[in-house]
Amino acid sequence: MLLSIKPGLTGAASMRFSNEEELLANQVDPIRFNDQILYPEKVRINNEYVKNQNFFLDLKIISYTILGKRLKEEWAQSGLNEGEKGR
């Protein structure tokens, strides 16, 4: 599913992890954190986007990106919690 979407400037996973550099900088092993936690979560969010994709959702993502807001859709939220920071 994930490979059916074209790359763009923004997306649900990009919005969710707009602080990715900060998350990785706070990790003891940033490569492991990325490989085992961030990347799988980004894939999950992008797959959910494909299932829910429509013109209005794309407009919402674009406008929320410009406004610096987060999507409220449950599928766009991450299972990653603040407790994952600094591990």
C-alpha positions, 0 to 999 in steps of 0.5 A: 500500500505504502508504495502506491502514494507519491512522495510530496512535501508533507504528509500525515507521518511527517506532520506527526514526527515534525520533531524527529530530529529532537526525538533522535537527538534524545536517544542513547541509540538513535539508529535503533530507535529509528529502525525499531520505533519511528520507521514502523510507526511512519509506515503504519500512519502512511498506510492508514493515510492510503486507506483514508485518502481523499481530496479533502484530507489532502487539503486538510494536511496541506492547510494543517502543515501551513498552520503548524497544527496536528491531525486529529484523526485517530489513525494519524496519532502515534503509539509513541508516547513521551515515555519513549524520549531519552531511551 
